[in-house]
Amino acid sequence: MKKSLSLNASAILIFIITFIVSITFNWLEPKIERVDAAYVKAHAGQIGFMLVDVRDEDIYEGISPVPGIPGGHIPGSISFPLSDINVAAASAAMAKVGITKTRTIILYDTQNKQADLFSNYLVNRFHFPISRVKVYEDGITDWIRNPENILLPEDHE
């Protein structure tokens, strides 16, 4: 009976230690940085930075994705939809438009779902340095809160 209790106690102790180590490493693991509108305004169009709209091309061009959220894009951004990152020649296509490991890439969409996926692809699949990948927190949803921020094209829906 003592042997059985000792094995159970050991198993529980090993589980607890494994759990704590797992949480600690997850907590210490670097995270993709979130940035705000001020960061986007300060860096969009600057040398060494690339602002990338990862939504579908028609939304980038001005078609509203859902009622209450206008279509269009932040001035200085390029369009590279999330769906394009899954094609065989994605690396070449990204390089062609300037999405390279030597630039800081700022990604945005409507509310981060696509930008988060894209950022994870850049870091984990294409091996971009995590310090060079940023996600604009709440993207267009945040951008339109300030009436001074414009969206292009001017005739967006």
C-alpha positions as CSV (number, residue, x, y, z in Angstrom):
1,M,0.0,0.0,0.0
2,K,2.8,2.4,0.8
3,K,4.5,1.6,-2.5
4,S,1.2,2.5,-4.3
5,L,0.9,5.8,-2.5
6,S,4.5,6.6,-3.2
7,L,4.0,6.0,-6.9
8,N,0.9,8.1,-7.0
9,A,2.6,11.0,-5.1
10,S,5.6,10.8,-7.5
11,A,3.3,10.8,-10.5
12,I,1.4,13.9,-9.2
13,L,4.7,15.6,-8.4
14,I,6.1,14.9,-11.9
15,F,2.8,16.2,-13.4
16,I,3.0,19.4,-11.3
17,I,6.6,20.1,-12.2
18,T,5.9,19.4,-15.9
19,F,2.9,21.8,-15.8
20,I,4.9,24.6,-14.1
21,V,7.8,24.2,-16.5
22,S,5.4,24.3,-19.5
23,I,3.7,27.4,-18.3
24,T,7.0,29.1,-17.5
25,F,8.4,28.4,-21.0
26,N,5.2,29.6,-22.6
27,W,5.2,32.7,-20.6
28,L,8.9,33.5,-21.4
29,E,8.5,32.8,-25.1
30,P,8.7,36.0,-27.2
31,K,5.3,37.2,-28.5
32,I,4.5,39.2,-31.6
33,E,4.3,42.8,-30.7
34,R,1.0,44.7,-30.9
35,V,1.2,48.3,-32.0
36,D,-1.2,51.2,-32.0
37,A,-2.3,53.9,-34.5
38,A,0.5,56.2,-33.3
39,Y,3.1,53.6,-34.2
40,V,1.4,52.9,-37.6
41,K,1.4,56.7,-38.4
42,A,5.0,57.1,-37.3
43,H,6.3,54.2,-39.4
44,A,4.0,53.7,-42.4
45,G,6.0,54.6,-45.5
46,Q,9.3,54.9,-43.7
47,I,12.4,53.2,-44.9
48,G,12.7,49.7,-43.3
49,F,9.0,49.4,-42.6
50,M,6.2,47.8,-44.6
51,L,2.5,48.3,-43.7
52,V,0.5,45.3,-45.0
53,D,-3.3,44.9,-45.3
54,V,-4.0,41.2,-45.2
55,R,-7.7,41.3,-46.1
56,D,-9.1,40.4,-49.5
57,E,-8.2,42.6,-52.4
58,D,-11.7,43.9,-52.9
59,I,-11.9,45.1,-49.3
60,Y,-8.5,46.8,-49.7
61,E,-9.9,48.5,-52.9
62,G,-13.0,49.9,-51.0
63,I,-15.7,47.3,-50.7
64,S,-17.2,47.1,-47.2
65,P,-16.6,43.7,-45.6
66,V,-19.6,44.0,-43.2
67,P,-22.1,46.8,-42.3
68,G,-20.4,49.4,-40.0
69,I,-16.9,48.6,-41.2
70,P,-15.8,50.5,-44.3
71,G,-13.7,49.1,-47.0
72,G,-10.5,50.8,-48.1
73,H,-7.0,50.8,-46.7
74,I,-4.6,52.9,-44.6
75,P,-2.5,55.2,-46.7
76,G,0.9,53.8,-47.3
77,S,-0.1,50.2,-47.0
78,I,0.1,47.4,-49.6
79,S,-2.3,44.6,-50.2
80,F,-1.2,41.0,-49.6
81,P,-4.2,38.9,-48.6
82,L,-3.9,36.1,-46.1
83,S,-5.0,33.6,-48.8
84,D,-1.9,34.5,-50.9
85,I,0.5,33.3,-48.2
86,N,-0.6,29.7,-48.8
87,V,0.4,29.5,-52.5
88,A,3.5,27.6,-53.5
89,A,5.4,30.8,-54.6
90,A,4.4,32.9,-51.5
91,S,8.1,33.7,-50.6
92,A,8.8,35.0,-54.1
93,A,5.5,37.0,-54.2
94,M,6.2,38.5,-50.8
95,A,9.7,39.5,-51.8
96,K,8.4,41.0,-55.0
97,V,6.1,43.5,-53.1
98,G,8.8,44.2,-50.4
99,I,7.8,41.9,-47.6
100,T,11.3,40.8,-46.6
101,K,13.1,39.8,-43.4
102,T,15.1,43.0,-43.5
103,R,12.1,45.2,-43.0
104,T,9.7,45.6,-40.1
105,I,6.4,44.3,-41.2
106,I,3.2,45.8,-39.7
107,L,0.2,43.7,-40.4
108,Y,-3.5,44.7,-40.1
109,D,-7.0,43.6,-41.0
110,T,-10.3,44.4,-39.5
111,Q,-9.9,43.0,-36.0
112,N,-6.6,41.0,-36.0
113,K,-7.8,37.4,-36.8
114,Q,-6.2,37.4,-40.3
115,A,-3.2,39.5,-39.1
116,D,-2.5,37.1,-36.3
117,L,-2.5,34.2,-38.6
118,F,-0.3,36.0,-41.1
119,S,2.1,37.0,-38.4
120,N,2.4,33.4,-37.2
121,Y,3.1,32.3,-40.8
122,L,5.8,34.9,-41.2
123,V,7.6,33.9,-38.0
124,N,7.0,30.1,-38.0
125,R,6.9,29.2,-41.6
126,F,9.0,31.8,-43.3
127,H,11.4,32.4,-40.4
128,F,11.0,36.1,-40.1
129,P,12.6,37.5,-37.0
130,I,9.8,37.9,-34.4
131,S,11.2,41.4,-33.6
132,R,10.4,42.5,-37.2
133,V,6.8,41.4,-37.2
134,K,4.1,43.6,-35.7
135,V,0.3,43.5,-35.6
136,Y,-1.7,46.7,-35.6
137,E,-4.1,46.1,-32.6
138,D,-7.7,46.1,-33.9
139,G,-6.6,47.3,-37.4
140,I,-9.2,49.2,-39.4
141,T,-11.7,49.0,-36.5
142,D,-9.3,51.1,-34.4
143,W,-8.2,53.3,-37.4
144,I,-11.8,54.5,-38.1
145,R,-12.4,55.6,-34.5
146,N,-10.4,58.7,-35.2
147,P,-12.3,60.8,-37.8
148,E,-9.0,62.5,-38.8
149,N,-7.7,59.1,-40.1
150,I,-8.4,58.7,-43.8
151,L,-9.0,55.5,-45.8
152,L,-8.2,55.1,-49.5
153,P,-9.6,55.1,-52.0
154,E,-11.7,58.2,-51.2
155,D,-14.8,56.6,-52.6
156,H,-14.7,53.6,-50.4
157,E,-18.0,52.0,-49.2
